[in-house]
Amino acid sequence: MADHRSPATVAVHAGRPPHEADEPLNTPITMASTFVAGGDREYGRYGNPTWQAFEEALGALEGGSALAFSSGLAAVSTVLDLVGQGMKVVAPRHAYNGTVLQLADLEARGRITTELVDVADTDAVVAACQDAALVWLESPTNPALEIADIETIATAARDAGAHVVVDNTFATPLLQKPLELGADIVVHSATKYLAGHSDVLLGAIVVADPELLGVLKGRRDLIGAVPGTFEAWLALRGMRTLHLRVERAQANAAELARRLAEHPAIGEVRYPGFGAIVSVVVAQGALAADLFTHGTALWVHATSLGGVESTLERRRRWKGEPTTIPEGLVRLSVGIEDVEDLWADLAQALDTIP
Ligand SMILES: *Cc1c(COP(=O)(O)O)cnc(C)c1O
């Protein structure tokens, strides 16, 4: 659905009922396992008006057509399921843990082969595309925050006959629109910024090509990783303030990245210059990083990201995290609180490191 208004306006208005007498302003939560026969929906696994409202809004923001899924990883597995038997997937060496684990699982079972790349090394990614069926990108990557040149990679992939997927969870469609840059498929964990309040699990796929949309919808119908109606409603409600949340969180993140870079306990700050995720490497390593993550009062020690509240965690506390991620790396998901309160809490927690 092409919408030429500003993304801020689209986020507020897309996916609403028509402006007609007695229509509600918000699409209601439709609880229905089945629908009266003869229409497009028929059954609750094939469609739901509340999902559809969410899908319209996300599709309008990304410049394509969206399908909602029960979680981000359900969307990821639906896309990976399209890869033909024994075909090659190019993927980031650093990426969302669940995606990395799915790729490894598919490879271990002989379903696909994978080639892991540094997405910031464009020449290496372009070379890897040549015999690939699918190129999976995250940009920025989790949690190293490397940036891929999506446009150049998408052009090379197209020439090589490979499809390009971009997990746009970190950037959101407000900061990056992969379909406009030549990607074929966008996936989202709507659990994060789109819903934005750490209270819902939801995923989505967005594509521009109607044929591909039909194929993916067919997979969703068949596999059944469909969202709950309340979850879709909550995510849509969250998306109404996406532009405000992203703007504020990004401004906070840029300021905190600047201050953290000057702190003696911090060896390295990784901030790509946009978005609201900042990764820092605590100079003294894992134990010092644990003191830091356990020493905050306002920041919540928790995994996940993209909520209104600021959270942080040391990534290597997870067994599956690649060993190329430093032991002392702490990922901060910067929220929308007052930046001085956020800084004061980080500074006092860093001061607990001897
Ligand atoms: C969280 C996340 C996912 C997985 O989404 P779920 O909703 O947790 O299943 C995928 N990709 C990225 C980048 C994420 O942050």
The ligand as an SDF file (V2000), in Angstrom:
LIG
                    3D

 15 15  0  0  0  0  0  0  0  0999 V2000
   14.0810  -10.6010   19.2820 C   0  0  0  0  0  0  0  0  0  0  0  0
   14.5980  -10.7020   17.8990 C   0  0  0  0  0  0  0  0  0  0  0  0
   14.1870  -11.7300   17.0460 C   0  0  0  0  0  0  0  0  0  0  0  0
   13.2410  -12.8390   17.5050 C   0  0  0  0  0  0  0  0  0  0  0  0
   11.9850  -12.3210   17.7970 O   0  0  0  0  0  0  0  0  0  0  0  0
   10.9670  -12.9910   18.8860 P   0  0  0  0  0  0  0  0  0  0  0  0
    9.7980  -12.0810   18.7760 O   0  0  0  0  0  0  0  0  0  0  0  0
   11.6730  -12.9410   20.2000 O   0  0  0  0  0  0  0  0  0  0  0  0
   10.7080  -14.3720   18.4320 O   0  0  0  0  0  0  0  0  0  0  0  0
   14.6760  -11.7480   15.7470 C   0  0  0  0  0  0  0  0  0  0  0  0
   15.5460  -10.8130   15.3160 N   0  0  0  0  0  0  0  0  0  0  0  0
   15.9800   -9.8050   16.1160 C   0  0  0  0  0  0  0  0  0  0  0  0
   16.9410   -8.8130   15.5830 C   0  0  0  0  0  0  0  0  0  0  0  0
   15.5200   -9.7160   17.4340 C   0  0  0  0  0  0  0  0  0  0  0  0
   15.9590   -8.7290   18.2100 O   0  0  0  0  0  0  0  0  0  0  0  0
  1  2  1  0
  2  3  1  0
  2 14  2  0
  3  4  1  0
  3 10  2  0
  4  5  1  0
  5  6  1  0
  6  7  2  0
  6  8  1  0
  6  9  1  0
 10 11  1  0
 11 12  2  0
 12 13  1  0
 12 14  1  0
 14 15  1  0
M  END
$$$$
